Amino acid sequence: MRRIKKGDDVIVMTGKDKGKRGSVLRLTGDGRAYVNDINVIKKHVRANPNTGESGGIIEKEAPIHLSNLALYNPAKKAGDRIGYKTLEDGRKVRYFKSNDEVIDLA
């Protein structure tokens, strides 16, 4: 079970986007995540007339390492650490360590 999953609301802890919040778009296998409107880069793209793509400069999200992200706790209004516990029905869930609020009850 991962600490950060697709769709989680995260906050950036370090780097040029420190303090910004976004939701995780996708995760890579090497411990990085694509976050909505975080770590945006400009990429020069060549036109491809065969596929109908126009060239130019596009902006897109680059991956950011998971160690630079923290799950956003709305009760604390800040990033928080994550723990795991097993409920009475046997489900393993994530919870915020500061206030013991369960994240994965949905």
C-alpha positions in Angstrom: 0.0 0.0 0.0 1.4 3.4 -1.0 1.4 6.5 1.2 0.3 8.7 -1.7 -2.2 7.4 -4.3 -3.7 8.7 -7.5 -6.3 11.4 -6.8 -4.9 12.4 -3.4 -4.7 16.0 -2.4 -1.0 16.8 -1.7 1.1 19.8 -0.8 4.6 20.4 -1.9 7.1 20.6 0.9 10.3 21.6 -0.9 11.4 23.0 -4.2 10.3 25.9 -6.4 6.6 25.1 -5.8 6.8 24.9 -2.0 3.5 25.4 -0.4 1.4 24.8 -3.5 -1.4 22.2 -3.4 -2.7 19.9 -6.2 -4.1 16.5 -6.8 -2.0 13.5 -8.0 -2.7 12.8 -11.7 -0.6 9.6 -11.9 2.3 7.8 -10.3 5.4 6.4 -11.9 7.3 3.2 -10.9 10.4 5.1 -9.8 8.8 7.0 -6.9 7.6 10.1 -8.7 4.2 11.6 -9.2 2.6 14.0 -11.7 0.6 16.6 -9.8 -1.9 19.0 -11.3 -0.3 22.4 -11.9 2.8 21.6 -10.0 6.4 21.5 -11.5 5.1 22.9 -14.8 7.8 23.0 -17.6 7.8 24.4 -21.1 8.5 22.0 -23.8 9.4 22.9 -27.4 7.4 20.6 -29.7 8.0 20.1 -33.4 5.0 20.1 -35.7 3.9 16.7 -37.2 1.7 17.1 -40.3 1.0 13.4 -40.5 -0.9 13.4 -37.2 -2.1 17.0 -37.4 -0.1 18.2 -34.4 0.9 21.8 -34.5 4.3 22.9 -33.2 5.2 25.4 -30.6 5.9 25.7 -26.9 3.6 23.8 -24.6 3.4 23.7 -20.9 3.0 20.4 -19.1 3.6 18.9 -15.7 6.9 17.2 -15.0 7.2 14.4 -12.4 8.1 15.4 -8.8 9.6 13.0 -6.3 7.3 11.6 -3.6 9.7 12.6 -0.8 8.9 16.3 -1.7 5.2 15.8 -1.3 3.0 15.4 1.8 -0.7 14.4 2.0 -2.8 17.5 2.7 -4.8 17.3 6.0 -7.9 19.6 5.8 -8.4 19.6 9.5 -4.8 20.8 10.2 -4.6 22.8 6.9 -1.1 21.6 6.3 0.8 18.5 5.1 0.7 15.6 7.5 2.4 12.2 8.1 0.6 9.0 7.2 0.3 5.8 9.2 -1.4 2.5 8.6 -3.8 0.6 10.8 -6.2 -2.3 10.4 -9.9 -1.8 11.2 -12.1 -4.3 13.0 -13.4 -5.7 9.7 -9.9 -6.5 8.6 -9.4 -3.6 6.1 -6.0 -1.9 6.1 -6.4 1.9 5.9 -4.3 5.0 5.9 -4.7 7.6 8.7 -3.2 11.0 9.6 -0.8 10.7 12.5 -1.6 14.1 14.0 -5.3 13.5 14.6 -5.9 9.8 13.9 -8.4 10.6 11.1 -8.9 7.8 8.7 -8.3 8.7 5.0 -9.5 5.6 3.1 -13.1 5.1 4.5 -14.8 5.7 1.2 
